[in-house]
Amino acid sequence: MVKWIREYRIEVTGLVVMATFLITMVYGIDILEQWRNQTEGLSAWSADLRNLSTLFLSIFFEGIPFILMGVFVSGIIHVFTGGDVIGRLIPKNRILAVFPAAFLGLLLPVCECGVIPVARRLIQKGLPSYVAFTFLLAVPVINPITIFSTYIAFGNQWEMVVQRTLVAAIIAVVMGLLCSFFLKGNVLKDKESPSSCDCEDSRDHPHPAHTKGRLRHALYHSLFEFVDMGKYFVAGALLAASFQTFIGLAAIREFAQNEWLAVLVMMLLAFGMSLCSSADAFVAASFRTALSTPPLLAFLVFGPIMDLKNLLMMSAHFQTKVILFFVAGTTLLTLLSVGFFYLI
Amino acid sequence: MGAILRLIICFGIAFLLLHITLTGELSLFLNPRLQPLILITAVLLMILGWVQVGNMGHRPLHRTGVTGYLLLLAPLLFYFLAPPSGLDVSMASKKGVQYLSPQAARNEQFVLNKEDTSTRIKGESQESTQDDSKDIREETAPASEEENTETGPESNNYYEQIVHDLKKMPVITLGEKTYLDRLNTLQMYEQEVTGKEIKIKGFIFYPNDTPDDMVLISRYAMTCCAADASVVGIFTRIPKSDQLKEGTWVEVQGVLEFMETEHGRFPFTKPTQYHKVDAPKDPYVYANY
């Protein structure tokens, strides 16, 4: 019996899971409804809690389709193409190399969480670090999924999409060029620290050769990327919902009196919230009633390239001087480019 | 253990998504036009869950801490332990009122893409004369993306059509699906609608920055999700002595006027009559519905 179960464990688990799921679908709703009617007391306990729950779930429901899309695409690309394809496409000339790198995201859509291990891998494979940095900065914004979600979030307008993409491209290219002049030598940490996103290490687990196995493997990759990115996303959604419930957008309006202060506050928010670039547009859109375009743009441009969770992930791979250079450079460039919007 | 948690996360969230879609609770969180995305997501999650089933025995590709899994379970915990509902009035002061100036209202029109405009105009113009609708259709046809980002003639036509319809109504009502469009129209065509009778339903909200007896008959306007909802509505003046609590749902009828506030001119009505009504299941009005 035990042996039989062990032999067919996949099929058995599959059956059990499907059966549970079907039963939950059919009977679960009623039972849960009853149970929820009883627990109504918990949210009656505090209106804030109920509002927090509503806001948190609404951000979650809205962002999760885009995160999954990103995860599926990047999981498949991770396994089927590999980093060397990109390496071959990049020209040797410094300036010629940086520009296409800024738009690579259109071909290789990975979210900001997925892009750091990819960039690290590219550097390990001998790609100049400044090209990898441009890629790292541009991809989270300039990729089809982010563009699409920004378009949806801002009520099907192209205006914000174009501004966001342009500013991000400019920052990425300028940062890339700056890196090529000022950052010499090794940028990676010498010892390979164990990280949460080692999916690029093929020595970690061999990628199967045949197509069916590769597809399965790609999907399994996606599952883990989903878990990895999902946790940061949920944390961000919780933070954002708490902010809205306990402090409120109306408070931001106070800052909106002073535009520059608003820009700084929004950059700080973007940094702290650490939203995934494919979902942050929806949060930014929620500030639309309180703020003018430049602070929103600062939020949308700064968030994907520099935030708490990215910084954590980067500091696991890159040397401290690189991180400091990154923080200072992107902050200044965001301020400069947003300031430019005031002039026109 | 991790494998089982991943299974619960995938199938659990998929179940949650299907559940809110089936019960219609989705509209408490998201604009209903995003429903297809939610269904696709549920399918994708079930695929991921199925992949996990096939890999039960394999070791995980990388380590995820307990905190990670707990965070991913948070949506499920929140949904069941703190059952969400429509935002209540306590959020209104935190959200703040969306004071749409006529200029901003005009900007909001960009929301309309070509398809929406033509289908919606077709729908709206059924009551109007044939000549009108023919004109409009001719002008909407060659709309392109660039034209949509400028105040094109075609978007103005959309609102002219609404104001035309509003003027023909004996008593202006804003309706549920047409709420935001009609409210914007009122602000844009102040001259033409002043003095008309209006009937409006909403919850009582006392904004901080208006005189004491000024009440906003409010709704939450949702663009995409509850996080971006803001308060919209029409001002009215109800004697303090009536002591209506914030959040009470009322229906107010009166003559439409406009009043000057520090944010601009806004629709205002002095009620000839009002009465309490039951709160609707869905407190939101949706953009682009």
Interface residues (C-beta under 8 A of the other chain):
Chain A: R9 I10 T13 G14 V17 T20 F21 T24 M25 G28 I29 L32 W35 R36 T39 E40 L42 S43 A47 D48 L49 R50 N51 L52 S53 T54 L55 F56 L57 S58 I59 F60 F61 E62 I64 P65 L68 M69 F72 I152 A153 G155 N156 Q157 W158 E159 P194 S195 S196 C197 D198 C199 D204 H205 R216 L219 Y220 H221 S222 L223 F224 F226 V227 D228 G230 K231 V234 A235 L238 A240 A241 Q244 T245 I247 G248 L249 A250 A251 R253 F282 V283 A285 S286 R288 T289 A290
Chain B: R6 L7 I9 C10 F11 I13 F15 L17 L18 H19 I20 L22 T23 L26 L28 F29 L30 L34 L37 I38 I40 T41 L44 L45 M46 I47 L48 G49 W50 V51 Q52 V53 G54 N55 M56 G57 H58 P60 L61 H62 R63 T64 T67 G68 Y69 L71 L72 A74 P75 F78 Y79 F80 L81 A82 P83 P84 S85 G86 L87 D88 S90 M91 S93 K94 K95 G96 Q98 E108 F110 V111 L112 N113 E145 N148 T149 T223 C224 C225 A226 A227 D228 A229 S230 A287 N288
